[in-house]
Amino acid sequence: MAKKGEKGLLRMLGIGNKKTSLLLSPKGESNPEPLRERKRLRFDALGFTMLEVLAALLLVAVVCGIVLPEVFRSRQNAEQNVVVRQIQTDLRQLQDEAKGIGVDGRLIFTPGVAEYRMIIGERTMERPLMGFVCAGEEPISVEVLANGEICGDVGVTIVDRNGMTHRVTMRPGGRTVENR
């Protein structure tokens, strides 16, 4: 039992009063640090400093600044490739049907419109350009003869959402060339 003078000293150190208690280490030894002090030290030891958090955020921002433009660019290129492949597929289909049925066909691209028409005989199909619009001032018609041949080189300019233009050229023999 502590003497009268020792009790005052223990209270001054924050040990033994009602607000704090004497903590025991795992070995059973007494620890003179008050409970509140010990919790605060434990919290500080597990936390991060503001400088560390800011450095991590800066690193994430730099990585996003490098990666995100590439992701958007590759997405835009993929969308453009889908549109060009769709035009190529429709042109081949038009050539095959013109040969099979023995009638002329055509693809018609109207400026300012986000679709084109595929006409074979009496049938007309409208095909979307998925985020692109046809550029130019007059409609462009790609003529396909009954034998499946394209009449001359025909170029179609399409514009994406960002205002960038892309040119698709259709040549005799069914070849489609994309010029960026």
FIKOLZA-1660 file (N, C-alpha, C; in steps of 0.1 Angstrom, whole numbers, plus 5000, padded with zeros to 4 digits):
% residues 180
   i   px   py   pz ch aa at
   1 5008 4988 5000  A  M  N
   1 5000 5000 5000  A  M CA
   1 5009 5012 5000  A  M  C
   2 5005 5022 4992  A  A  N
   2 5013 5034 4990  A  A CA
   2 5011 5043 5002  A  A  C
   3 5021 5050 5005  A  K  N
   3 5021 5060 5016  A  K CA
   3 5014 5073 5011  A  K  C
   4 5011 5082 5021  A  K  N
   4 5004 5094 5017  A  K CA
   4 5012 5102 5007  A  K  C
   5 5024 5104 5008  A  G  N
   5 5032 5111 4999  A  G CA
   5 5033 5105 4985  A  G  C
   6 5033 5091 4985  A  E  N
   6 5034 5084 4973  A  E CA
   6 5021 5085 4965  A  E  C
   7 5009 5085 4972  A  K  N
   7 4996 5087 4965  A  K CA
   7 4995 5100 4958  A  K  C
   8 5000 5111 4963  A  G  N
   8 5000 5124 4957  A  G CA
   8 5009 5123 4944  A  G  C
   9 5020 5117 4945  A  L  N
   9 5029 5116 4934  A  L CA
   9 5023 5107 4923  A  L  C
  10 5016 5096 4927  A  L  N
  10 5009 5088 4917  A  L CA
  10 4998 5095 4910  A  L  C
  11 4991 5103 4918  A  R  N
  11 4980 5111 4911  A  R CA
  11 4986 5122 4902  A  R  C
  12 4997 5128 4905  A  M  N
  12 5003 5138 4896  A  M CA
  12 5007 5131 4883  A  M  C
  13 5012 5119 4884  A  L  N
  13 5016 5112 4872  A  L CA
  13 5004 5106 4864  A  L  C
  14 4992 5107 4870  A  G  N
  14 4980 5102 4864  A  G CA
  14 4978 5087 4866  A  G  C
  15 4983 5082 4876  A  I  N
  15 4982 5068 4879  A  I CA
  15 4973 5066 4891  A  I  C
  16 4963 5057 4890  A  G  N
  16 4956 5053 4902  A  G CA
  16 4944 5062 4905  A  G  C
  17 4941 5072 4897  A  N  N
  17 4929 5079 4900  A  N CA
  17 4917 5073 4892  A  N  C
  18 4905 5078 4893  A  K  N
  18 4893 5072 4887  A  K CA
  18 4893 5074 4872  A  K  C
  19 4899 5085 4866  A  K  N
  19 4898 5087 4852  A  K CA
  19 4908 5078 4844  A  K  C
  20 4919 5075 4850  A  T  N
  20 4929 5066 4844  A  T CA
  20 4932 5055 4852  A  T  C
  21 4936 5044 4847  A  S  N
  21 4939 5032 4855  A  S CA
  21 4953 5027 4852  A  S  C
  22 4958 5020 4861  A  L  N
  22 4971 5014 4859  A  L CA
  22 4970 5003 4849  A  L  C
  23 4978 5004 4838  A  L  N
  23 4977 4994 4828  A  L CA
  23 4988 4984 4830  A  L  C
  24 4985 4971 4827  A  L  N
  24 4995 4961 4829  A  L CA
  24 4999 4956 4815  A  L  C
  25 5012 4954 4814  A  S  N
  25 5018 4949 4801  A  S CA
  25 5014 4934 4800  A  S  C
  26 5016 4928 4789  A  P  N
  26 5013 4914 4787  A  P CA
  26 5021 4905 4797  A  P  C
  27 5032 4910 4802  A  K  N
  27 5040 4902 4812  A  K CA
  27 5035 4904 4826  A  K  C
  28 5026 4913 4828  A  G  N
  28 5021 4916 4841  A  G CA
  28 5028 4927 4848  A  G  C
  29 5037 4934 4841  A  E  N
  29 5044 4945 4847  A  E CA
  29 5035 4957 4846  A  E  C
  30 5036 4966 4855  A  S  N
  30 5028 4978 4855  A  S CA
  30 5033 4988 4845  A  S  C
  31 5024 4995 4839  A  N  N
  31 5027 5006 4829  A  N CA
  31 5022 5019 4834  A  N  C
  32 5031 5028 4837  A  P  N
  32 5026 5041 4843  A  P CA
  32 5019 5050 4833  A  P  C
  33 5018 5047 4820  A  E  N
  33 5012 5056 4811  A  E CA
  33 4997 5056 4812  A  E  C
  34 4990 5067 4813  A  P  N
  34 4975 5067 4814  A  P CA
  34 4969 5061 4801  A  P  C
  35 4957 5056 4803  A  L  N
  35 4950 5050 4792  A  L CA
  35 4948 5059 4780  A  L  C
  36 4945 5071 4782  A  R  N
  36 4943 5081 4771  A  R CA
  36 4956 5083 4763  A  R  C
  37 4967 5085 4770  A  E  N
  37 4980 5087 4764  A  E CA
  37 4983 5075 4756  A  E  C
  38 4981 5063 4761  A  R  N
  38 4985 5051 4754  A  R CA
  38 4976 5049 4741  A  R  C
  39 4963 5052 4742  A  K  N
  39 4955 5051 4730  A  K CA
  39 4960 5061 4719  A  K  C
  40 4963 5073 4723  A  R  N
  40 4967 5083 4714  A  R CA
  40 4980 5079 4707  A  R  C
  41 4989 5074 4715  A  L  N
  41 5002 5069 4709  A  L CA
  41 5000 5058 4699  A  L  C
  42 4991 5049 4702  A  R  N
  42 4988 5038 4694  A  R CA
  42 4981 5043 4681  A  R  C
  43 4972 5053 4682  A  F  N
  43 4966 5058 4670  A  F CA
  43 4976 5065 4661  A  F  C
  44 4985 5073 4667  A  D  N
  44 4995 5080 4659  A  D CA
  44 5005 5070 4652  A  D  C
  45 5008 5059 4659  A  A  N
  45 5017 5049 4654  A  A CA
  45 5011 5042 4641  A  A  C
  46 4997 5040 4641  A  L  N
  46 4991 5033 4630  A  L CA
  46 4987 5043 4619  A  L  C
  47 4986 5055 4621  A  G  N
  47 4981 5065 4611  A  G CA
  47 4991 5069 4601  A  G  C
  48 4987 5078 4592  A  F  N
  48 4996 5084 4582  A  F CA
  48 4997 5099 4584  A  F  C
  49 5008 5104 4581  A  T  N
  49 5009 5119 4582  A  T CA
  49 5003 5125 4570  A  T  C
  50 4999 5138 4571  A  M  N
  50 4993 5145 4560  A  M CA
  50 5002 5145 4547  A  M  C
  51 5015 5146 4549  A  L  N
  51 5024 5146 4538  A  L CA
  51 5024 5132 4531  A  L  C
  52 5023 5121 4538  A  E  N
  52 5022 5108 4531  A  E CA
  52 5009 5107 4523  A  E  C
  53 4998 5112 4529  A  V  N
  53 4985 5111 4522  A  V CA
  53 4986 5120 4509  A  V  C
  54 4991 5132 4510  A  L  N
  54 4992 5141 4499  A  L CA
  54 5002 5135 4488  A  L  C
  55 5012 5128 4492  A  A  N
  55 5022 5122 4482  A  A CA
  55 5014 5111 4475  A  A  C
  56 5007 5103 4482  A  A  N
  56 4999 5092 4476  A  A CA
  56 4989 5097 4466  A  A  C
  57 4982 5108 4470  A  L  N
  57 4972 5114 4461  A  L CA
  57 4978 5120 4449  A  L  C
  58 4990 5126 4451  A  L  N
  58 4997 5131 4439  A  L CA
  58 5001 5120 4430  A  L  C
  59 5006 5109 4435  A  L  N
  59 5010 5098 4427  A  L CA
  59 4998 5092 4419  A  L  C
  60 4987 5091 4425  A  V  N
  60 4975 5086 4419  A  V CA
  60 4970 5096 4408  A  V  C
  61 4971 5109 4410  A  A  N
  61 4967 5119 4400  A  A CA
  61 4977 5118 4388  A  A  C
  62 4990 5117 4390  A  V  N
  62 4999 5116 4379  A  V CA
  62 4996 5103 4371  A  V  C
  63 4994 5092 4377  A  V  N
  63 4991 5080 4370  A  V CA
  63 4978 5081 4362  A  V  C
  64 4968 5087 4368  A  C  N
  64 4955 5090 4361  A  C CA
  64 4957 5099 4349  A  C  C
  65 4966 5109 4351  A  G  N
  65 4968 5119 4340  A  G CA
  65 4976 5112 4328  A  G  C
  66 4983 5102 4331  A  I  N
  66 4990 5095 4320  A  I CA
  66 4981 5084 4313  A  I  C
  67 4973 5077 4322  A  V  N
  67 4966 5065 4317  A  V CA
  67 4952 5069 4310  A  V  C
  68 4945 5078 4316  A  L  N
  68 4931 5081 4312  A  L CA
  68 4931 5087 4297  A  L  C
  69 4940 5096 4293  A  P  N
  69 4939 5100 4279  A  P CA
  69 4941 5088 4269  A  P  C
  70 4950 5079 4273  A  E  N
  70 4952 5067 4264  A  E CA
  70 4939 5059 4263  A  E  C
  71 4933 5057 4275  A  V  N
  71 4921 5049 4275  A  V CA
  71 4910 5055 4266  A  V  C
  72 4908 5069 4267  A  F  N
  72 4898 5075 4259  A  F CA
  72 4902 5075 4244  A  F  C
  73 4915 5076 4241  A  R  N
  73 4919 5076 4227  A  R CA
  73 4917 5062 4221  A  R  C
  74 4920 5052 4229  A  S  N
  74 4918 5038 4224  A  S CA
  74 4903 5035 4222  A  S  C
  75 4895 5040 4231  A  R  N
  75 4880 5038 4230  A  R CA
  75 4875 5045 4217  A  R  C
  76 4880 5057 4215  A  Q  N
  76 4876 5065 4203  A  Q CA
  76 4880 5057 4190  A  Q  C
  77 4893 5052 4190  A  N  N
  77 4898 5044 4179  A  N CA
  77 4889 5031 4177  A  N  C
  78 4885 5025 4188  A  A  N
  78 4877 5013 4187  A  A CA
  78 4863 5016 4180  A  A  C
  79 4857 5027 4185  A  E  N
  79 4844 5032 4179  A  E CA
  79 4846 5034 4164  A  E  C
  80 4857 5041 4161  A  Q  N
  80 4859 5044 4146  A  Q CA
  80 4861 5031 4138  A  Q  C
  81 4868 5022 4144  A  N  N
  81 4871 5009 4137  A  N CA
  81 4857 5002 4135  A  N  C
  82 4849 5002 4145  A  V  N
  82 4836 4996 4144  A  V CA
  82 4828 5002 4132  A  V  C
  83 4828 5015 4131  A  V  N
  83 4820 5021 4120  A  V CA
  83 4826 5018 4107  A  V  C
  84 4839 5018 4105  A  V  N
  84 4846 5015 4093  A  V CA
  84 4843 5001 4089  A  V  C
  85 4844 4991 4098  A  R  N
  85 4841 4977 4096  A  R CA
  85 4826 4975 4092  A  R  C
  86 4817 4983 4098  A  Q  N
  86 4803 4982 4094  A  Q CA
  86 4801 4986 4080  A  Q  C
  87 4808 4997 4076  A  I  N
  87 4806 5002 4062  A  I CA
  87 4812 4991 4052  A  I  C
  88 4824 4985 4056  A  Q  N
  88 4830 4975 4048  A  Q CA
  88 4821 4963 4046  A  Q  C
  89 4815 4959 4057  A  T  N
  89 4806 4947 4057  A  T CA
  89 4794 4950 4049  A  T  C
  90 4788 4961 4050  A  D  N
  90 4776 4965 4043  A  D CA
  90 4779 4966 4028  A  D  C
  91 4791 4971 4025  A  L  N
  91 4795 4972 4010  A  L CA
  91 4797 4958 4005  A  L  C
  92 4803 4948 4012  A  R  N
  92 4805 4935 4007  A  R CA
  92 4791 4928 4006  A  R  C
  93 4782 4930 4016  A  Q  N
  93 4769 4924 4015  A  Q CA
  93 4761 4930 4003  A  Q  C
  94 4763 4943 4000  A  L  N
  94 4756 4949 3989  A  L CA
  94 4762 4943 3976  A  L  C
  95 4775 4941 3975  A  Q  N
  95 4781 4935 3963  A  Q CA
  95 4776 4921 3961  A  Q  C
  96 4776 4913 3972  A  D  N
  96 4771 4899 3971  A  D CA
  96 4756 4898 3966  A  D  C
  97 4748 4906 3972  A  E  N
  97 4734 4906 3969  A  E CA
  97 4732 4911 3954  A  E  C
  98 4739 4921 3950  A  A  N
  98 4738 4927 3937  A  A CA
  98 4741 4916 3927  A  A  C
  99 4752 4908 3929  A  K  N
  99 4756 4897 3921  A  K CA
  99 4745 4886 3921  A  K  C
 100 4740 4883 3933  A  G  N
 100 4731 4872 3934  A  G CA
 100 4717 4875 3928  A  G  C
 101 4712 4887 3929  A  I  N
 101 4699 4891 3924  A  I CA
 101 4700 4896 3910  A  I  C
 102 4712 4902 3907  A  G  N
 102 4714 4907 3894  A  G CA
 102 4708 4921 3892  A  G  C
 103 4708 4929 3903  A  V  N
 103 4703 4943 3903  A  V CA
 103 4714 4952 3909  A  V  C
 104 4713 4965 3905  A  D  N
 104 4723 4975 3910  A  D CA
 104 4719 4978 3925  A  D  C
 105 4729 4983 3932  A  G  N
 105 4726 4987 3946  A  G CA
 105 4735 4999 3949  A  G  C
 106 4732 5005 3960  A  R  N
 106 4741 5017 3964  A  R CA
 106 4740 5020 3979  A  R  C
 107 4750 5026 3984  A  L  N
 107 4751 5032 3997  A  L CA
 107 4750 5047 3996  A  L  C
 108 4741 5053 4003  A  I  N
 108 4739 5067 4003  A  I CA
 108 4743 5074 4016  A  I  C
 109 4752 5083 4016  A  F  N
 109 4757 5090 4028  A  F CA
 109 4752 5104 4027  A  F  C
 110 4743 5109 4037  A  T  N
 110 4738 5122 4036  A  T CA
 110 4745 5131 4047  A  T  C
 111 4751 5142 4043  A  P  N
 111 4758 5151 4052  A  P CA
 111 4749 5155 4064  A  P  C
 112 4756 5156 4076  A  G  N
 112 4749 5160 4088  A  G CA
 112 4740 5150 4094  A  G  C
 113 4740 5138 4088  A  V  N
 113 4731 5127 4094  A  V CA
 113 4740 5116 4099  A  V  C
 114 4735 5110 4110  A  A  N
 114 4743 5100 4117  A  A CA
 114 4739 5086 4113  A  A  C
 115 4735 5085 4100  A  E  N
 115 4732 5072 4094  A  E CA
 115 4734 5072 4079  A  E  C
 116 4734 5060 4073  A  Y  N
 116 4734 5060 4058  A  Y CA
 116 4724 5049 4054  A  Y  C
 117 4721 5050 4041  A  R  N
 117 4711 5041 4036  A  R CA
 117 4718 5031 4027  A  R  C
 118 4713 5018 4027  A  M  N
 118 4718 5008 4018  A  M CA
 118 4706 5004 4010  A  M  C
 119 4707 5006 3997  A  I  N
 119 4695 5003 3988  A  I CA
 119 4700 4992 3978  A  I  C
 120 4692 4981 3978  A  I  N
 120 4694 4970 3968  A  I CA
 120 4680 4967 3962  A  I  C
 121 4679 4969 3949  A  G  N
 121 4666 4967 3943  A  G CA
 121 4656 4976 3949  A  G  C
 122 4645 4970 3954  A  E  N
 122 4634 4978 3961  A  E CA
 122 4636 4980 3976  A  E  C
 123 4645 4973 3981  A  R  N
 123 4648 4973 3996  A  R CA
 123 4657 4984 4000  A  R  C
 124 4653 4991 4011  A  T  N
 124 4661 5001 4017  A  T CA
 124 4663 4998 4032  A  T  C
 125 4676 4999 4036  A  M  N
 125 4679 4997 4050  A  M CA
 125 4687 5009 4055  A  M  C
 126 4684 5014 4067  A  E  N
 126 4691 5025 4073  A  E CA
 126 4700 5020 4083  A  E  C
 127 4713 5024 4083  A  R  N
 127 4723 5019 4091  A  R CA
 127 4729 5031 4100  A  R  C
 128 4730 5029 4113  A  P  N
 128 4735 5040 4121  A  P CA
 128 4750 5041 4120  A  P  C
 129 4755 5053 4122  A  L  N
 129 4770 5055 4122  A  L CA
 129 4776 5056 4136  A  L  C
 130 4768 5053 4146  A  M  N
 130 4772 5052 4160  A  M CA
 130 4781 5063 4165  A  M  C
 131 4776 5075 4166  A  G  N
 131 4784 5086 4172  A  G CA
 131 4791 5094 4161  A  G  C
 132 4790 5090 4149  A  F  N
 132 4797 5098 4138  A  F CA
 132 4786 5103 4129  A  F  C
 133 4789 5114 4122  A  V  N
 133 4780 5120 4112  A  V CA
 133 4788 5121 4099  A  V  C
 134 4780 5121 4088  A  C  N
 134 4786 5123 4075  A  C CA
 134 4790 5138 4073  A  C  C
 135 4801 5140 4067  A  A  N
 135 4805 5154 4064  A  A CA
 135 4803 5157 4049  A  A  C
 136 4804 5170 4046  A  G  N
 136 4803 5173 4032  A  G CA
 136 4791 5182 4030  A  G  C
 137 4788 5186 4017  A  E  N
 137 4777 5194 4014  A  E CA
 137 4766 5187 4006  A  E  C
 138 4770 5177 3999  A  E  N
 138 4760 5170 3990  A  E CA
 138 4761 5155 3994  A  E  C
 139 4749 5148 3992  A  P  N
 139 4749 5134 3995  A  P CA
 139 4759 5126 3986  A  P  C
 140 4765 5116 3992  A  I  N
 140 4775 5108 3984  A  I CA
 140 4769 5094 3982  A  I  C
 141 4770 5090 3970  A  S  N
 141 4764 5077 3966  A  S CA
 141 4775 5067 3961  A  S  C
 142 4775 5056 3967  A  V  N
 142 4785 5045 3963  A  V CA
 142 4776 5035 3954  A  V  C
 143 4779 5035 3941  A  E  N
 143 4771 5027 3932  A  E CA
 143 4778 5013 3931  A  E  C
 144 4769 5003 3932  A  V  N
 144 4774 4989 3930  A  V CA
 144 4766 4983 3918  A  V  C
 145 4773 4979 3908  A  L  N
 145 4766 4973 3896  A  L CA
 145 4761 4959 3899  A  L  C
 146 4753 4954 3890  A  A  N
 146 4747 4941 3891  A  A CA
 146 4757 4930 3892  A  A  C
 147 4769 4933 3886  A  N  N
 147 4780 4922 3886  A  N CA
 147 4788 4923 3899  A  N  C
 148 4784 4933 3909  A  G  N
 148 4791 4934 3921  A  G CA
 148 4803 4944 3922  A  G  C
 149 4805 4951 3910  A  E  N
 149 4817 4960 3910  A  E CA
 149 4812 4974 3915  A  E  C
 150 4822 4981 3921  A  I  N
 150 4819 4995 3926  A  I CA
 150 4823 5004 3914  A  I  C
 151 4815 5014 3912  A  C  N
 151 4818 5024 3901  A  C CA
 151 4827 5034 3906  A  C  C
 152 4840 5033 3903  A  G  N
 152 4851 5043 3906  A  G CA
 152 4854 5044 3921  A  G  C
 153 4864 5052 3924  A  D  N
 153 4868 5055 3938  A  D CA
 153 4858 5064 3944  A  D  C
 154 4852 5061 3956  A  V  N
 154 4843 5070 3963  A  V CA
 154 4848 5072 3977  A  V  C
 155 4850 5084 3981  A  G  N
 155 4854 5087 3995  A  G CA
 155 4843 5093 4003  A  G  C
 156 4842 5089 4015  A  V  N
 156 4832 5094 4024  A  V CA
 156 4839 5099 4037  A  V  C
 157 4836 5111 4041  A  T  N
 157 4842 5117 4052  A  T CA
 157 4832 5117 4064  A  T  C
 158 4836 5111 4075  A  I  N
 158 4828 5111 4087  A  I CA
 158 4834 5119 4098  A  I  C
 159 4826 5125 4107  A  V  N
 159 4831 5133 4117  A  V CA
 159 4827 5127 4131  A  V  C
 160 4836 5126 4140  A  D  N
 160 4833 5120 4153  A  D CA
 160 4828 5131 4163  A  D  C
 161 4825 5127 4175  A  R  N
 161 4819 5136 4185  A  R CA
 161 4828 5148 4188  A  R  C
 162 4841 5146 4187  A  N  N
 162 4851 5156 4190  A  N CA
 162 4855 5165 4178  A  N  C
 163 4848 5163 4167  A  G  N
 163 4850 5171 4155  A  G CA
 163 4862 5167 4147  A  G  C
 164 4868 5155 4150  A  M  N
 164 4878 5150 4141  A  M CA
 164 4873 5143 4129  A  M  C
 165 4879 5145 4118  A  T  N
 165 4873 5139 4105  A  T CA
 165 4881 5127 4102  A  T  C
 166 4874 5117 4096  A  H  N
 166 4880 5105 4092  A  H CA
 166 4875 5102 4078  A  H  C
 167 4884 5098 4069  A  R  N
 167 4879 5096 4055  A  R CA
 167 4880 5081 4052  A  R  C
 168 4869 5076 4046  A  V  N
 168 4868 5062 4042  A  V CA
 168 4866 5062 4027  A  V  C
 169 4876 5055 4020  A  T  N
 169 4876 5054 4005  A  T CA
 169 4872 5040 4001  A  T  C
 170 4862 5039 3992  A  M  N
 170 4858 5027 3987  A  M CA
 170 4862 5026 3972  A  M  C
 171 4870 5015 3969  A  R  N
 171 4876 5014 3956  A  R CA
 171 4870 5001 3948  A  R  C
 172 4871 5001 3935  A  P  N
 172 4867 4990 3927  A  P CA
 172 4874 4977 3933  A  P  C
 173 4867 4966 3932  A  G  N
 173 4872 4954 3938  A  G CA
 173 4867 4952 3953  A  G  C
 174 4860 4962 3958  A  G  N
 174 4855 4960 3971  A  G CA
 174 4865 4964 3982  A  G  C
 175 4876 4970 3979  A  R  N
 175 4886 4974 3989  A  R CA
 175 4881 4987 3996  A  R  C
 176 4882 4987 4009  A  T  N
 176 4879 4999 4016  A  T CA
 176 4891 5004 4024  A  T  C
 177 4895 5016 4022  A  V  N
 177 4907 5021 4028  A  V CA
 177 4903 5033 4038  A  V  C
 178 4909 5032 4050  A  E  N
 178 4906 5042 4059  A  E CA
 178 4917 5052 4061  A  E  C
 179 4915 5065 4059  A  N  N
 179 4925 5075 4060  A  N CA
 179 4922 5084 4072  A  N  C
 180 4931 5084 4082  A  R  N
 180 4928 5093 4094  A  R CA
 180 4933 5106 4092  A  R  C
% end
